[in-house]
Amino acid sequence: MISMPGLFQRSARLNPEEVATRYNGRSRLWPQILDRVASFAGAKQFMAEQGINVRLQNAFFFAVYGVKFYLS
């Protein structure tokens, strides 16, 4: 079984020029998705380690990344 990080890494390695997502007139390649996920995960981990309130974390990620969490 492959892990989620492994899935993104493999997709970025095997399909560096292939479009991974298209939304609202924008498209992202697999390596770009890998970079964004790594950045997002690192920031989320840092905020959790600093004891930042989950609601504040979610508000920050919605403002910066346009991502909204419904389960935390």
mmCIF file of the C-alpha atoms, coordinates in Angstrom:
data_MODEL
# 
_entry.id   MODEL 
# 
loop_
_atom_site.group_PDB 
_atom_site.id 
_atom_site.type_symbol 
_atom_site.label_atom_id 
_atom_site.label_alt_id 
_atom_site.label_comp_id 
_atom_site.label_asym_id 
_atom_site.label_entity_id 
_atom_site.label_seq_id 
_atom_site.pdbx_PDB_ins_code 
_atom_site.Cartn_x 
_atom_site.Cartn_y 
_atom_site.Cartn_z 
_atom_site.occupancy 
_atom_site.B_iso_or_equiv 
_atom_site.pdbx_formal_charge 
_atom_site.auth_seq_id 
_atom_site.auth_comp_id 
_atom_site.auth_asym_id 
_atom_site.auth_atom_id 
_atom_site.pdbx_PDB_model_num 
ATOM 1  C CA . MET A 1 1  ? 0.000   0.000  0.000   1.00 0.00 ? 1  MET A CA 1 
ATOM 2  C CA . ILE A 1 2  ? 1.280   3.469  -0.876  1.00 0.00 ? 2  ILE A CA 1 
ATOM 3  C CA . SER A 1 3  ? 1.107   6.428  1.489   1.00 0.00 ? 3  SER A CA 1 
ATOM 4  C CA . MET A 1 4  ? -0.426  9.753  0.504   1.00 0.00 ? 4  MET A CA 1 
ATOM 5  C CA . PRO A 1 5  ? 2.982   11.528 0.458   1.00 0.00 ? 5  PRO A CA 1 
ATOM 6  C CA . GLY A 1 6  ? 4.356   8.636  -1.607  1.00 0.00 ? 6  GLY A CA 1 
ATOM 7  C CA . LEU A 1 7  ? 1.490   8.992  -4.051  1.00 0.00 ? 7  LEU A CA 1 
ATOM 8  C CA . PHE A 1 8  ? 2.198   12.691 -4.604  1.00 0.00 ? 8  PHE A CA 1 
ATOM 9  C CA . GLN A 1 9  ? 5.952   12.107 -4.898  1.00 0.00 ? 9  GLN A CA 1 
ATOM 10 C CA . ARG A 1 10 ? 5.506   9.306  -7.394  1.00 0.00 ? 10 ARG A CA 1 
ATOM 11 C CA . SER A 1 11 ? 3.014   11.290 -9.476  1.00 0.00 ? 11 SER A CA 1 
ATOM 12 C CA . ALA A 1 12 ? 5.357   14.296 -9.549  1.00 0.00 ? 12 ALA A CA 1 
ATOM 13 C CA . ARG A 1 13 ? 8.318   12.099 -10.536 1.00 0.00 ? 13 ARG A CA 1 
ATOM 14 C CA . LEU A 1 14 ? 6.514   10.130 -13.260 1.00 0.00 ? 14 LEU A CA 1 
ATOM 15 C CA . ASN A 1 15 ? 4.383   12.969 -14.678 1.00 0.00 ? 15 ASN A CA 1 
ATOM 16 C CA . PRO A 1 16 ? 6.358   16.197 -14.262 1.00 0.00 ? 16 PRO A CA 1 
ATOM 17 C CA . GLU A 1 17 ? 4.677   17.921 -17.224 1.00 0.00 ? 17 GLU A CA 1 
ATOM 18 C CA . GLU A 1 18 ? 1.165   16.512 -16.768 1.00 0.00 ? 18 GLU A CA 1 
ATOM 19 C CA . VAL A 1 19 ? -1.654  18.661 -15.426 1.00 0.00 ? 19 VAL A CA 1 
ATOM 20 C CA . ALA A 1 20 ? -2.819  17.420 -12.023 1.00 0.00 ? 20 ALA A CA 1 
ATOM 21 C CA . THR A 1 21 ? -5.699  19.838 -11.412 1.00 0.00 ? 21 THR A CA 1 
ATOM 22 C CA . ARG A 1 22 ? -7.740  22.325 -13.364 1.00 0.00 ? 22 ARG A CA 1 
ATOM 23 C CA . TYR A 1 23 ? -10.015 24.765 -11.618 1.00 0.00 ? 23 TYR A CA 1 
ATOM 24 C CA . ASN A 1 24 ? -11.454 28.132 -12.501 1.00 0.00 ? 24 ASN A CA 1 
ATOM 25 C CA . GLY A 1 25 ? -9.165  28.629 -15.488 1.00 0.00 ? 25 GLY A CA 1 
ATOM 26 C CA . ARG A 1 26 ? -6.008  27.647 -13.584 1.00 0.00 ? 26 ARG A CA 1 
ATOM 27 C CA . SER A 1 27 ? -4.064  24.442 -13.933 1.00 0.00 ? 27 SER A CA 1 
ATOM 28 C CA . ARG A 1 28 ? -1.315  22.984 -11.769 1.00 0.00 ? 28 ARG A CA 1 
ATOM 29 C CA . LEU A 1 29 ? 1.299   20.402 -12.674 1.00 0.00 ? 29 LEU A CA 1 
ATOM 30 C CA . TRP A 1 30 ? 2.112   17.481 -10.389 1.00 0.00 ? 30 TRP A CA 1 
ATOM 31 C CA . PRO A 1 31 ? 5.385   18.992 -9.085  1.00 0.00 ? 31 PRO A CA 1 
ATOM 32 C CA . GLN A 1 32 ? 3.478   22.175 -8.185  1.00 0.00 ? 32 GLN A CA 1 
ATOM 33 C CA . ILE A 1 33 ? 0.885   20.145 -6.284  1.00 0.00 ? 33 ILE A CA 1 
ATOM 34 C CA . LEU A 1 34 ? 3.659   18.333 -4.403  1.00 0.00 ? 34 LEU A CA 1 
ATOM 35 C CA . ASP A 1 35 ? 5.247   21.669 -3.401  1.00 0.00 ? 35 ASP A CA 1 
ATOM 36 C CA . ARG A 1 36 ? 1.918   23.144 -2.269  1.00 0.00 ? 36 ARG A CA 1 
ATOM 37 C CA . VAL A 1 37 ? 1.001   20.079 -0.208  1.00 0.00 ? 37 VAL A CA 1 
ATOM 38 C CA . ALA A 1 38 ? 4.424   20.056 1.478   1.00 0.00 ? 38 ALA A CA 1 
ATOM 39 C CA . SER A 1 39 ? 4.166   23.765 2.285   1.00 0.00 ? 39 SER A CA 1 
ATOM 40 C CA . PHE A 1 40 ? 0.638   23.367 3.591   1.00 0.00 ? 40 PHE A CA 1 
ATOM 41 C CA . ALA A 1 41 ? 1.519   20.375 5.784   1.00 0.00 ? 41 ALA A CA 1 
ATOM 42 C CA . GLY A 1 42 ? 4.591   22.087 7.219   1.00 0.00 ? 42 GLY A CA 1 
ATOM 43 C CA . ALA A 1 43 ? 2.636   25.193 8.144   1.00 0.00 ? 43 ALA A CA 1 
ATOM 44 C CA . LYS A 1 44 ? -0.171  23.136 9.695   1.00 0.00 ? 44 LYS A CA 1 
ATOM 45 C CA . GLN A 1 45 ? 2.323   21.132 11.776  1.00 0.00 ? 45 GLN A CA 1 
ATOM 46 C CA . PHE A 1 46 ? 4.157   24.280 12.914  1.00 0.00 ? 46 PHE A CA 1 
ATOM 47 C CA . MET A 1 47 ? 0.909   25.938 14.016  1.00 0.00 ? 47 MET A CA 1 
ATOM 48 C CA . ALA A 1 48 ? -0.145  22.824 15.929  1.00 0.00 ? 48 ALA A CA 1 
ATOM 49 C CA . GLU A 1 49 ? 3.239   22.675 17.690  1.00 0.00 ? 49 GLU A CA 1 
ATOM 50 C CA . GLN A 1 50 ? 2.881   26.346 18.679  1.00 0.00 ? 50 GLN A CA 1 
ATOM 51 C CA . GLY A 1 51 ? -0.500  25.622 20.233  1.00 0.00 ? 51 GLY A CA 1 
ATOM 52 C CA . ILE A 1 52 ? -2.397  27.832 17.823  1.00 0.00 ? 52 ILE A CA 1 
ATOM 53 C CA . ASN A 1 53 ? -6.146  27.329 18.065  1.00 0.00 ? 53 ASN A CA 1 
ATOM 54 C CA . VAL A 1 54 ? -7.562  25.009 15.379  1.00 0.00 ? 54 VAL A CA 1 
ATOM 55 C CA . ARG A 1 55 ? -10.202 27.573 14.354  1.00 0.00 ? 55 ARG A CA 1 
ATOM 56 C CA . LEU A 1 56 ? -7.494  30.193 13.861  1.00 0.00 ? 56 LEU A CA 1 
ATOM 57 C CA . GLN A 1 57 ? -5.450  27.699 11.820  1.00 0.00 ? 57 GLN A CA 1 
ATOM 58 C CA . ASN A 1 58 ? -8.453  26.975 9.631   1.00 0.00 ? 58 ASN A CA 1 
ATOM 59 C CA . ALA A 1 59 ? -9.160  30.690 9.104   1.00 0.00 ? 59 ALA A CA 1 
ATOM 60 C CA . PHE A 1 60 ? -5.524  31.233 8.096   1.00 0.00 ? 60 PHE A CA 1 
ATOM 61 C CA . PHE A 1 61 ? -5.515  28.367 5.596   1.00 0.00 ? 61 PHE A CA 1 
ATOM 62 C CA . PHE A 1 62 ? -8.808  29.495 4.087   1.00 0.00 ? 62 PHE A CA 1 
ATOM 63 C CA . ALA A 1 63 ? -7.425  33.022 3.625   1.00 0.00 ? 63 ALA A CA 1 
ATOM 64 C CA . VAL A 1 64 ? -4.071  31.893 2.184   1.00 0.00 ? 64 VAL A CA 1 
ATOM 65 C CA . TYR A 1 65 ? -4.888  28.705 0.292   1.00 0.00 ? 65 TYR A CA 1 
ATOM 66 C CA . GLY A 1 66 ? -8.638  28.900 -0.231  1.00 0.00 ? 66 GLY A CA 1 
ATOM 67 C CA . VAL A 1 67 ? -8.960  25.614 1.671   1.00 0.00 ? 67 VAL A CA 1 
ATOM 68 C CA . LYS A 1 68 ? -11.695 25.091 4.225   1.00 0.00 ? 68 LYS A CA 1 
ATOM 69 C CA . PHE A 1 69 ? -11.615 22.310 6.813   1.00 0.00 ? 69 PHE A CA 1 
ATOM 70 C CA . TYR A 1 70 ? -14.846 20.829 8.035   1.00 0.00 ? 70 TYR A CA 1 
ATOM 71 C CA . LEU A 1 71 ? -13.270 18.187 10.263  1.00 0.00 ? 71 LEU A CA 1 
ATOM 72 C CA . SER A 1 72 ? -10.566 19.083 12.769  1.00 0.00 ? 72 SER A CA 1 
# 
